[in-house]
Amino acid sequence: MLAKTIRTTALGLALCSSSVFAADGVAQRADVTLPLANQLIDATLAACHEQGRTAVVAVVDRGGNLVALQRDDNVGPHNTLAAQRKAFTSLSTKNTSRALSDLARNTPDAENLNTLGELLLLGGGVPLKVEDQVIGAIGVAGAGGAKTDEGCALTAIEQVLPKTL
């Protein structure tokens, strides 16, 4: 009876251990949470506002799902979808959407990227990385051009992500 109790207790402790679950094939990965997405959005909009710009900012998680989105007043309605698609493009390709746009424009083998409806080859999408993992992406639209959109996102990432590691 004592041996059975010891085995049962040991089994219970093993099942409670997260390393056992990880060893059994359950993936444990960093991902974008709603609080992190909101911090990134607030910092991005602040960076745009410092330049006298308004924008739409979208954050997607590592699966491409929209986590959060905010739109400043007086930003064109097309920018909402553009911000989401820039974020998805960046996540999907693990690169900035501006770099991908340049690649598609200047590399014959990559020209067909323009035919993929899910991708938006405009600057403003930036991957969110923790160590070497892409955990999501941020997309900015309506701030006045690809370089400005991307710059607002990069400023936010520099401010927010180091604090979360």
Buried (B, 14 or more C-beta within 10 A) or exposed (E): EEEEEEEEEEEEEEEEEEEEEEEEEEEEEBBBBEEBBBBBBBBBBEBBBEBEBBBBBBBBBBEBEBBBBBBBEEBEEEBBBBBBBBBBBBBBBEBBBBBBBBBBEEEEEBEEBEEEEEBBBBBBBBBBBBEEBBBBBBBBBBBBEBEBBBBBBBBBBEBBBEEBE
